[in-house]
Amino acid sequence: MNKAALTFFTMSFLLFAILQMGIKISVKANSDIIYVPTHYPTIQKAINKANEGDTIYVGAGIYQENVVVNKTVLLIGENKLTTIIDGNKTGNALYVITNNVTVSNFTITNSQRTFYGIYANSSNNVFLNNIISENGWGIYLHGSRNN
């Protein structure tokens, strides 16, 4: 079997496998990348200005805020050891209320004692490669599916 045929077979097999597993792949043609703190000083301001499908790339630093994700975005930290969402002991550090959100490469810490590092009231989200520590509770998936 020549190299082109083998590549075609492999790619076809992978696409078939992804479709069989029910994994949804969506790409927005006009998605933007928003950089924190370059474009906006806080993660929340970047989310507020983002459009559905945008990527918010967060540079290393400590962000003392309670982030509410109310849009379908990719929220990507520079490095999980140095990109920190600090809830400042006032509520949930990260509250995800919309579907199909990805949160990756953060340390999520310091929620209020009776609150959560991540509280999700939505479905089909991906929480990948994060450190969840020093919170009242780690992750709570309320009424959520396929996370």
Disulfide bonds with the S-S distance in Angstrom:
none
